[in-house]
Amino acid sequence: MSAFVASIAMSLATSTFGAEPVPDRILSHFTSDNYTVTWATAATWEPNADLEIGEGWGHGGALCWMRFHPRQGEVEILSVELGKGWQAYESKRPLDNGSVAVKHAQMKCDAYAALLRDLAVVGSAELKPIPIKAGKGERIRLSTLDFWVFARLTASGKTLFDLDWAGYEGDLHEAEYARPQAAVGLVREAVEGLDFTDHALTEEERAWASLKFARDWNKTQNWLSYWWVRERYIVMVGVVGDRAALSTLRGILEGSAYERCLRYAINAVTRLTKKDVRDITAGRMNMENTRRKVLDLLGEEVEKDARPGSHGPPN
């Protein structure tokens, strides 16, 4: 790419949004010569909106959800992270070696309002890819780094901000993932120094995890580059969700042709119902026979939950 085109990209990246200059902390996330950036007027969001971010890496097994929930003069932050060393359990016991760490922290409301203003600026960014013409002395940067970045803001049942991308890092797609990557990066910077402590999930938080699982699964179930993200969602909800996730898991067991998704869904149902109909380790089980057994179990559990006054066993 010529130095002239690159200089245009940088000059556009350092422009203003509305009448205000774009802060350097935001511009630092948009320093590329693969796209140009123009800034529209940033939205104004009330600080009572709920924020979710997510990130993960295709190699290594890590995936993280984080929720920001304004409440009683503070913003409650829930972090749920599937560790790099996770393994789907291969034996009938133990049930909970999903290696999921649950943490909690609090953020001041003014700091959260500042973060939302930054994210509004990110949302106002309009990126236009610069055509890449690899020639003599120039190369297209490709990578085997497979990652996922996600940011979503909601208030009063409305979605205000929704960025979601999974794929391989590289020049060809940078204009597509730059905004969600910047959003996640700014959130990570904003929580640095906060005191995250071990946390026992509340019923409300488990219900949120199940709702998130269903919502995101329905949105991405046919997106090819999300296959590994979906697998880890299944592992996560088995540990941090509640019985509300069973209907989505049932749909996966009825429709998925991917053996790993089936295995993880079987394991998640086993965790959530605390009933084990697997008769052999996951690596050796007859997947079709076990799937039928688990679907029969789910039919019984759904019928039980439908009875008046019955909400199933606590998690």
N, C-alpha and C positions, 0 to 999 in steps of 0.2 A: 504494500500500500504506500502511496507517495507521501512525502512529508507534508505537502500542501493539503491533501485530504485529511491527514491526521490532525493538522493544525486547526482545520475547520471543525472537526469533531470535538476537540478540546475547547474551542471557543464557545461552541454551542452548549457544551456541558457546564460551562461556568457562567451561563446567562442567569436571568432572574425569573422568579415566578411572581406574577402580579407586579407589585411595586417593591417587593423585597428581594434581596439577594439570596441565593440558595446557600445555606450554611455549609462550611467546609466539611463538617462531619457527614453530611449527606453526599456532597460532591465526591468524597473519597471513595464512595461505592459505585461511582459511575465514571471511572477513568479507563476508557477503552477506545481503541481506534477502529472497532468493528461496528460501531453505530454512532449516530448523532443523537443528541438529547435536546428537546425543547420542553419548556416548563409551562404548563397551563396554570390557572389560578387554583390554588390548593383548596380542598374542601375544609369546612369547619365542622368538627365532630364534637359532640358532647362527651365529657369525660366519664360518663356512666356506661359507655359502650363496653361490651365484652370482646376481648382480643384472644385469638388463638394463633400460635405459630407451630410449625413442625419442621423438622429437618432429619435427614438420615443419609446413610451412605450404603451403596449397593454391596460393597465389599466390607466384611467385618461384622455385619449383623446389627449395627446400631440404628436406633430410631428414637426420636424424642417428640413428645407433645408437650406444649406449655399453654396454660390458660391464665388470663388476667381477668379477674372478676371484681369490679368495684363493689365495696360493701362496708357500710358503717364507718365512713371516714378514712378507710384504707383500701388498698387494692390487694386482694388475695391472689397470690401466684401459686399455681399448682404445676409441678414439673413431673412428668412421667417418662422415664427413659428406659428403653430396652437396651441392655448392656451389650458390649461387643462380644462377650463370651457366651451368648445365649445358645441353648440347644433345646430343640423339642424333645420332650422326655420320651425315651425309648422303652421304658419299662412301665409296669402298672403303678409303681410308686417310685419316687415321690411325685406329687402332682404339680408342685410349684417351683420348678427350676427354670422358669422363664427368665430369670435374672432381670427383673424389672425393679428399678429404683424409683420410689415415690418421695418427692421432696416438696417443701412448702416454704414460702417466704412472703413478706409484705413489702409493698411499695407505697410511698407517699403519693397522695392524689395529685399534687402539683408536678411531681416527676412523671407520673403517668400521663397527665395532660400534655406535658412537653413531648413525651414519646409519641402520642397520637398526632401532634402537630407535625412531627418529623415524618410519620408514616403518611400523612395527608400529602406532604410534598412528594414523597415517593410515588404516591398514587397519581399525582399530577404529571409525572414524567412521561413524555411521549418519545419512544425510542424508534428510530428508523435505521434498519441495517444498512451498512455500506457494502455494496457488492464486493465480494472477494474474488480477485483474479490472481491466482497463484501463477507466477511467472519466474523468470530467471532471478535467483537470489531471494525469492519470496516463498514462504511456506504457509500452508493452512495448519494452524495449531489444533491437533486432535488429542484426546486424552482417554484413558481407561477409567477415569474417576467418574463413577456413576453416583449421582446424588439427587436428593429431593429437598425442595424448599417450599414452604406454604405459609401464608398469612391470611387471616380472615377476621373481620371486625363486624360485629352485629349489635343492633340496639332496637328495642321494641319490636323484635321479630323480623327486622329488616336487615339485609346484608349490605353493608356500606363499602366493603373493601374485601376483595377475594382474589388472591394470587396463588397459583399452584403450578409447580413444574417439576418434572422428573426426567432425567436423561443423563447424557454424558457431557462433561465440561468440554468446551472447545469454541473455536472462532465461529463456527457455523450457526450456533444456537445462542450465542451470548446475549443478543438483543432480546431473546425470549425469556431467559432466566435472570437477567440483571435486576429487574424490579423485585421479584420475590426474594432473591438472594440479598438484596440491599435491605429489605424489610426485616428479614431474619437477623442480618448482621447488626442493624440498629437496635433491635430488641436485645440481642446478646450484650451489646455494649451498655445498654441502659440497666441491665440487671447485675452487671459486674459489681462486686462488693456487697451485694445483699446477702443476708444470712439465710441460706437454704438449709433446712433441717429435715430429718426423717419425719414422715407424716403417715398417719393411718387414714385411709380414704373414708369419707363420709358417704352416706347413702346418696346424697345429692351429687357428689362427685362421681360415684359409680354410675349413676343414671346419666350424667353428662357424657361419660366415656362411652356408654352404650349408644347414646344418641349420635355422638360424633362418628362412631364406627359405622352405624347404619347410613348416615348422611354421606360420608365420604366414600363408602363402598359403592353406594348407588351412583355416585357421580363418576367414579373412576374405574368401575368394573370392566369397561371395555377399552381402557386406555393402555395400549401395549407397553409403554415404557414404565408403567406403574406396577408391573407384576410382582416385584420384590417388595414394594411398599405395601401392597395388599396382603402379602403373606405375613408381614410383621404386624400389620393391624390385627390380624386374626390372633396371633400370639399375645399381643398386648391386651386385647379385650378379654381374653380368657382369664387374665390375672386381675385386671382393674375394672372390668365391667360388672354388670348385674344381669339378672335374668331377662331383662328387656332385650339383651343382645341375642337371645336364643332364636328369635324369628329370623334375623339376618343370617345367622349361622345355619339355620335350617334351609334357607334358600341356597346357600353355598353348597350344602351337602346334596341338595336335590339337583343342582344345575352344573356344578363345576366339573370339568374333566381333568383338572390338574391334581395329580396325586398329592403333592405337598400341601396345596390348599385344603384338600380333603383331610389329610392327616392332622394339620393344625386345627381345622374346624372340629374334628373328633376330639382332640385333646382339649380345646377350649370348652366344648360342651361338657366334657367330663369334669373340668374344673368348676364350671358355673353351676351344674346340677349336683355336684358331689356324688354322682352315681357313675360307676364304671362298668360298662358292658363290654369293654375290650377283653378278649380272651387270650391275647398274646401280645408280645412287644410290637411297637409300631413298625419296626423295620421288617417284621416277618408276617404281619397280619394280612389276611385276605381283605383288601380294602373294600371290595364290594359288599362282602358279607358284614363287615363291621359298620359300613355306612348304613346298611339297612337296619341293623340293630340300634344304631344311634338315632336314626329317623323314627323308629318305633318309640324309643325312649322320649324323644322330643314331642311326639304326638301325645303321650301320656302327660308330659309336663305342661304342655299348652292347655290341655283339658283341665288339669289340676288348677292352673293359674286362673282359668276362666270361672271357676266356682266362686260363688259369693263369699267374700271374707277371706279368700285365700290369696296370699301374695308369695307363696313359695318360701323356702328356707332362707334365712339371712345369709349374706356373703361373709 
